[in-house]
């Protein structure tokens, strides 16, 4: 069954909300990556894995993949890179050796502290023009969009073609 789109509303990529969110995130990620890449020898996946592991000591690869929005192969490569560079250590599970956990070393914690300081300055500049009320509203709206994206991902793309997708604001009663 073909995807039905209203003929009077073709997709304008620059106005499509997911693309707008992606481009904002990509610009910020590129700016931050230009710092941590040369300074710490990390790629984007390794940075995300390190950040998740710092926030959740003893985390497993599956949870890292979900939290960092990375595929399992990227997580595995990043963990190997972090362990080899002394920024993290990996410990095999006691009952299932395939279920390993990852923790940040002291050197990894120092890297996280360095990158986090810049990341927070960039975030402050990004949202600095918002009032406290706008910032709180943005946080609530992002949470709602996050929840909606989880529901969409759980249903898959076919739900958008079979009439079970959530209506757009124009289609709501």
Protein Blocks (a to p, Z undefined) as FASTA:
>chain_A
ZZdddfklccdfklmmklmmmmmmmmmmmmmmmmmmmmnopafklmmmmmmmmmmghiaf
klmmmmnopafklmmmmmmmmmmnopaccdddfklmklccddddfklmmmmmmmmmmmmm
mmmmmmmmpcfklmmmmmmmmmmmmmmmmmmmmnommlmmnopaccdfklpZZ
